[in-house]
């Protein structure tokens, strides 16, 4: 019983800490998401502040997205991007990995969860890594959000280290 009470208290503290930076109207008040995750529409999201490479954030180490039965977040609309972005407010909107890369084929962007790549929020003059039409010496490239003044998308080297956003379907 004590363990259950401590667990509930820790969950509430995590939610309170993460929720303090969120706009109250953006996310569902009654969530079908695990503790510390935030629901928006039909998916649950969590901000992972630990800086990792894109691949580490997706699959390679403990506390990555796949270890939580999730993927790096795909973005399907501006409303969803705004909701996801609000999760990074707790960390001053740092550059943050989301789930797209062109690692499979240069110039073709794919979401790691298989979602069709239809919505974009590129910063002006982005993506800019294709000066020769092939990967540069530092490619492949992955998408980081919160780039520059516009807090939009930039194609960064996948080996750079940033926090990340994971997503999974609502439990149900």
PEPE-V473252 format. One record per pair of residues at least 4 apart in sequence whose C-alpha atoms are under 6 Angstrom apart, sorted by sequence separation. I is the first residue (numbers start at 1). GAP is how many residues later the second one is. D is the distance in Angstrom with one decimal. If there is no record, write none. Layout:
# PEPE-V473252
i = {I & I}
gap = {GAP & GAP}
d = {D & D}
This chain:
# PEPE-V473252
i = {15 & 33 & 39 & 52 & 55 & 56 & 66 & 81 & 89 & 102 & 111 & 122 & 135 & 147 & 39 & 52 & 56 & 65 & 66 & 88 & 146 & 147 & 38 & 58 & 65 & 75 & 102 & 146 & 147 & 37 & 38 & 57 & 58 & 59 & 102 & 145 & 31 & 37 & 101 & 145 & 37 & 101 & 144 & 100 & 144 & 28 & 33 & 100 & 143 & 27 & 99 & 143 & 27 & 99 & 142 & 58 & 141 & 142 & 141 & 141 & 142 & 141 & 139 & 15 & 14 & 11 & 73 & 74 & 72 & 73 & 72 & 126 & 127 & 123 & 122 & 123 & 121 & 122 & 121 & 74 & 103 & 102 & 101 & 101 & 71 & 77 & 100 & 76 & 100 & 98 & 97 & 96 & 95 & 96 & 95 & 95 & 95 & 22 & 96 & 96 & 97 & 98 & 21 & 96 & 21 & 73 & 72 & 73 & 72 & 73 & 71 & 71 & 70 & 70 & 65 & 54 & 53 & 53 & 53 & 52 & 51 & 52 & 51 & 51 & 50 & 49 & 48 & 48 & 48 & 47 & 46 & 46 & 45 & 45 & 44 & 44 & 43 & 44 & 43 & 44 & 43 & 42 & 33 & 32 & 32}
gap = {4 & 4 & 4 & 4 & 4 & 4 & 4 & 4 & 4 & 4 & 4 & 4 & 4 & 4 & 5 & 5 & 5 & 5 & 5 & 5 & 5 & 5 & 6 & 6 & 6 & 6 & 6 & 6 & 6 & 7 & 7 & 7 & 7 & 7 & 7 & 7 & 8 & 8 & 8 & 8 & 9 & 9 & 9 & 10 & 10 & 11 & 11 & 11 & 11 & 12 & 12 & 12 & 13 & 13 & 13 & 14 & 14 & 14 & 15 & 16 & 16 & 17 & 18 & 21 & 22 & 24 & 25 & 25 & 26 & 26 & 27 & 28 & 28 & 29 & 30 & 30 & 31 & 31 & 32 & 37 & 37 & 39 & 40 & 41 & 42 & 42 & 42 & 43 & 43 & 46 & 47 & 48 & 49 & 49 & 50 & 51 & 52 & 64 & 66 & 67 & 67 & 67 & 68 & 68 & 69 & 92 & 93 & 93 & 94 & 94 & 95 & 96 & 97 & 98 & 101 & 104 & 106 & 107 & 108 & 109 & 110 & 110 & 111 & 112 & 113 & 114 & 115 & 116 & 117 & 118 & 119 & 120 & 121 & 122 & 123 & 124 & 125 & 125 & 126 & 126 & 127 & 128 & 137 & 138 & 139}
d = {5.6 & 5.8 & 5.7 & 5.7 & 6.0 & 4.5 & 4.9 & 5.9 & 4.9 & 5.4 & 5.8 & 5.7 & 5.2 & 4.7 & 4.4 & 5.7 & 5.7 & 4.9 & 5.8 & 4.8 & 3.7 & 5.3 & 5.3 & 5.7 & 5.0 & 6.0 & 5.4 & 5.2 & 5.8 & 5.9 & 5.1 & 4.8 & 5.1 & 5.4 & 4.6 & 5.6 & 5.8 & 5.4 & 5.4 & 4.6 & 4.9 & 5.7 & 5.7 & 5.3 & 5.5 & 5.9 & 5.7 & 4.3 & 5.7 & 5.9 & 5.3 & 4.7 & 5.3 & 5.3 & 5.4 & 5.8 & 5.7 & 5.5 & 5.3 & 4.7 & 5.1 & 5.2 & 5.8 & 5.2 & 5.8 & 5.7 & 5.1 & 5.3 & 5.4 & 4.9 & 4.2 & 6.0 & 5.4 & 5.1 & 5.7 & 5.4 & 5.7 & 4.4 & 5.7 & 5.8 & 5.0 & 5.8 & 5.7 & 4.0 & 6.0 & 5.9 & 5.8 & 5.5 & 5.5 & 6.0 & 4.5 & 5.2 & 5.9 & 5.3 & 5.6 & 4.9 & 5.7 & 5.7 & 5.4 & 5.0 & 4.5 & 5.9 & 5.8 & 5.0 & 5.6 & 5.7 & 5.8 & 5.0 & 4.4 & 4.8 & 5.4 & 5.6 & 5.4 & 4.8 & 5.4 & 5.2 & 5.0 & 5.4 & 4.4 & 4.4 & 5.1 & 5.4 & 4.2 & 4.4 & 5.2 & 4.6 & 5.7 & 5.2 & 6.0 & 4.6 & 5.7 & 5.4 & 5.6 & 4.5 & 5.5 & 5.3 & 5.5 & 6.0 & 4.3 & 5.6 & 4.8 & 5.5 & 5.8 & 5.8 & 5.5}
